């Protein structure tokens, strides 16, 4: 054997296939006779302003929209198109945890409450619910928590899209009622533009008083939060 033949050329690792949501878990439940199966997810845990929006979706096994994915991996145009397809072919419900509940209960409890409300608002009562994350919810039926579920479970991915689009649309309406904050661009998240607006204009009734940048602003102004006049929520 020649020396050149004895030299092993290292093989480059093959690129991994991108992880995409599948209907495998829902279909397995259907084969066991467990149906309907819902997926639920929320949008808006991190922002300084606006509600948490939760969504629950029961996909039609025969009409699953193509291109479902974690809403964070999709651009706005793709989310909007998928939102329309989901609402046209699936059972869908949404629920909101307003800033007052977030401040009272904390963001985790308020989010889980909104998720449970979304499931209970479905026009069809599910027998099994898949929820994104580590925590199960009081869904009134069997519930399975799936870490990174919005990236691997189709019904959760669909719910993540519905929740994200619904919340973005709401924040754009709030931007009309509260010009100068840039809600239509950052959706209430703690970006420099939002921080600057808070410093200049102060918080609105839609800001979360328990979140430190907003609480710091209240302390700076030495104002009584109960004296703030609530603004109307645009419809």
C-alpha positions as CSV (number, residue, x, y, z in Angstrom):
1,X,0.0,0.0,0.0
2,X,1.4,3.4,-1.0
3,X,1.9,6.1,1.6
4,X,-0.6,8.3,-0.1
5,X,-3.2,5.6,0.1
6,X,-2.6,5.1,3.8
7,X,-3.4,8.8,4.6
8,X,-6.9,9.3,5.7
9,X,-8.5,12.4,4.4
10,X,-10.8,13.8,7.1
11,X,-14.4,14.2,6.1
12,X,-16.2,17.4,6.6
13,X,-19.3,17.1,8.7
14,X,-22.5,17.3,6.7
15,X,-24.6,20.4,7.4
16,X,-27.5,19.6,9.9
17,X,-31.0,19.8,8.6
18,X,-32.8,22.9,10.0
19,X,-35.3,22.0,12.7
20,X,-38.8,22.6,11.6
21,X,-42.2,22.1,13.3
22,X,-43.9,18.8,12.6
23,X,-47.4,17.4,13.2
24,X,-46.0,14.2,14.6
25,X,-47.1,14.6,18.2
26,X,-50.6,15.7,17.2
27,X,-51.0,12.8,14.7
28,X,-49.8,10.3,17.4
29,X,-52.5,11.6,19.7
30,X,-55.1,11.3,16.9
31,X,-54.1,7.6,16.3
32,X,-54.6,7.0,20.0
33,X,-58.1,8.4,19.7
34,X,-57.2,11.6,21.5
35,X,-58.6,14.6,19.6
36,X,-59.0,17.6,19.4
37,X,-55.4,18.5,20.2
38,X,-54.5,22.2,20.7
39,X,-51.2,24.0,20.7
40,X,-50.7,27.3,22.7
41,X,-48.1,29.9,23.0
42,X,-47.8,33.6,24.0
43,X,-46.1,36.7,22.7
44,X,-44.9,39.7,24.8
45,X,-43.3,38.5,28.0
46,X,-40.3,40.8,27.7
47,X,-41.7,44.2,26.7
48,X,-42.0,47.2,29.0
49,X,-45.5,48.1,27.6
50,X,-48.6,46.3,26.3
51,X,-50.2,43.1,27.3
52,X,-49.1,39.5,27.0
53,X,-51.1,37.9,24.2
54,X,-51.8,34.2,24.3
55,X,-53.2,32.1,21.5
56,X,-54.5,28.5,21.2
57,X,-54.9,26.7,17.9
58,X,-56.4,23.4,16.9
59,X,-55.1,22.6,13.4
60,X,-57.1,20.6,10.8
61,X,-55.0,17.5,10.1
62,X,-56.1,17.7,6.4
63,X,-55.4,21.5,6.1
64,X,-52.1,22.2,7.8
65,X,-50.6,25.5,6.4
66,X,-47.3,25.0,4.7
67,X,-44.3,27.0,6.1
68,X,-45.3,26.9,9.8
69,X,-42.4,27.8,12.0
70,X,-41.5,29.6,15.2
71,X,-42.8,33.2,14.7
72,X,-39.4,34.6,15.7
73,X,-37.9,32.9,12.7
74,X,-40.3,34.4,10.2
75,X,-40.4,38.0,8.9
76,X,-43.5,40.1,9.2
77,X,-44.8,39.4,5.7
78,X,-44.5,35.6,6.2
79,X,-46.2,35.8,9.6
80,X,-49.1,37.8,8.2
81,X,-49.7,35.3,5.4
82,X,-49.6,32.3,7.7
83,X,-51.9,34.1,10.2
84,X,-54.5,34.4,7.5
85,X,-54.1,30.7,6.5
86,X,-54.3,29.5,10.1
87,X,-57.4,31.5,10.9
88,X,-59.1,30.3,7.7
89,X,-58.4,26.6,8.4
90,X,-58.1,26.1,12.1
91,X,-59.9,26.7,15.4
92,X,-58.3,29.7,17.0
93,X,-58.7,31.7,20.2
94,X,-56.7,34.5,21.8
95,X,-56.5,36.0,25.3
96,X,-54.8,39.0,26.9
97,X,-53.0,39.5,30.2
98,X,-53.0,43.3,30.6
99,X,-50.3,45.3,32.4
100,X,-52.3,45.5,35.6
101,X,-52.5,41.7,35.9
102,X,-48.8,41.4,35.0
103,X,-47.9,43.9,37.8
104,X,-50.2,42.1,40.3
105,X,-49.3,38.5,39.6
106,X,-45.8,38.7,37.9
107,X,-45.1,38.1,34.3
108,X,-44.9,34.3,34.5
109,X,-48.2,33.8,36.3
110,X,-49.9,36.3,34.1
111,X,-48.7,34.5,31.0
112,X,-49.8,31.1,32.2
113,X,-53.2,32.6,33.1
114,X,-53.6,34.1,29.6
115,X,-52.6,30.7,28.0
116,X,-55.3,28.9,30.0
117,X,-57.8,31.5,29.1
118,X,-57.0,31.1,25.4
119,X,-57.5,27.4,25.5
120,X,-60.8,27.7,27.4
121,X,-62.0,30.2,24.7
122,X,-61.6,27.7,21.9
123,X,-64.9,27.0,20.2
124,X,-64.0,23.2,20.5
125,X,-62.9,21.8,23.8
126,X,-59.5,20.0,23.3
127,X,-58.7,16.7,25.0
128,X,-54.9,17.4,24.9
129,X,-52.9,20.7,24.9
130,X,-49.3,21.2,24.0
131,X,-47.9,24.4,25.5
132,X,-44.6,26.0,24.7
133,X,-42.0,26.1,27.6
134,X,-41.5,24.3,30.9
135,X,-44.7,25.0,32.6
136,X,-48.1,23.3,32.2
137,X,-51.3,25.3,32.4
138,X,-54.7,24.7,33.9
139,X,-56.3,23.8,30.5
140,X,-59.2,21.6,31.8
141,X,-57.7,18.6,30.1
142,X,-54.3,16.8,29.7
143,X,-51.5,19.2,29.1
144,X,-47.9,18.6,28.0
145,X,-45.2,21.3,28.2
146,X,-42.7,21.2,25.3
147,X,-39.5,23.1,25.6
148,X,-38.9,25.0,22.3
149,X,-42.3,23.8,21.3
150,X,-42.8,26.6,18.8
151,X,-39.9,25.3,16.8
152,X,-40.9,21.6,16.8
153,X,-44.7,21.2,17.2
154,X,-46.9,22.5,14.4
155,X,-49.9,23.5,16.5
156,X,-47.6,25.5,18.9
157,X,-45.9,27.1,16.0
158,X,-49.3,28.2,14.6
159,X,-50.2,29.6,18.0
160,X,-47.0,31.5,18.2
161,X,-47.8,33.1,14.9
162,X,-51.3,34.1,15.9
163,X,-50.1,35.5,19.2
164,X,-47.3,37.5,17.6
165,X,-49.4,39.0,14.8
166,X,-52.2,39.8,17.1
167,X,-49.9,41.6,19.6
168,X,-48.1,43.5,16.8
169,X,-51.3,44.8,15.4
170,X,-52.5,45.8,18.9
171,X,-49.2,47.7,19.6
172,X,-49.5,49.5,16.2
173,X,-53.0,50.7,17.3
174,X,-51.6,51.8,20.7
175,X,-49.0,53.8,18.7
176,X,-51.8,55.9,17.2
177,X,-53.1,56.7,20.7
178,X,-49.6,57.4,22.1
179,X,-47.5,59.1,19.5
180,X,-43.8,59.5,20.3
181,X,-43.1,56.2,21.9
182,X,-42.4,54.2,18.7
183,X,-44.7,51.3,19.7
184,X,-45.2,50.6,16.0
185,X,-41.5,49.9,15.5
186,X,-40.3,48.2,18.8
187,X,-43.7,46.8,20.0
188,X,-43.0,47.9,23.5
189,X,-39.6,46.2,24.0
190,X,-36.8,47.9,25.9
191,X,-34.8,49.4,23.0
192,X,-32.9,52.7,23.2
193,X,-35.8,54.5,21.3
194,X,-38.3,53.3,23.9
195,X,-36.0,54.2,26.8
196,X,-35.5,57.7,25.4
197,X,-39.3,58.1,25.0
198,X,-39.9,57.0,28.6
199,X,-37.4,59.5,29.9
200,X,-38.9,62.3,27.8
201,X,-42.6,61.5,28.0
202,X,-43.0,59.3,31.0
203,X,-45.0,56.0,31.2
204,X,-48.5,55.5,29.8
205,X,-51.2,53.4,31.4
206,X,-50.1,50.6,29.1
207,X,-46.6,50.4,30.7
208,X,-45.8,47.7,33.2
209,X,-45.1,49.4,36.5
210,X,-43.4,46.4,38.0
211,X,-40.7,46.3,35.2
212,X,-37.6,48.1,36.5
213,X,-37.1,50.8,33.8
214,X,-40.7,51.9,34.2
215,X,-40.6,51.7,38.0
216,X,-37.4,53.7,38.0
217,X,-39.2,56.4,36.0
218,X,-42.0,56.6,38.5
219,X,-39.4,56.9,41.3
220,X,-37.6,59.6,39.4
221,X,-40.8,61.6,39.0
222,X,-41.8,60.9,42.6
223,X,-45.3,60.5,41.3
224,X,-48.2,58.5,42.6
225,X,-49.0,55.8,40.0
226,X,-52.7,55.9,41.1
227,X,-53.0,59.5,39.9
228,X,-52.2,58.6,36.3
229,X,-55.3,59.1,34.1
230,X,-56.0,55.9,32.1
231,X,-56.0,56.3,28.3
232,X,-58.6,54.7,26.2
233,X,-57.6,51.5,24.3
234,X,-58.2,52.1,20.6
235,X,-60.4,49.6,18.9
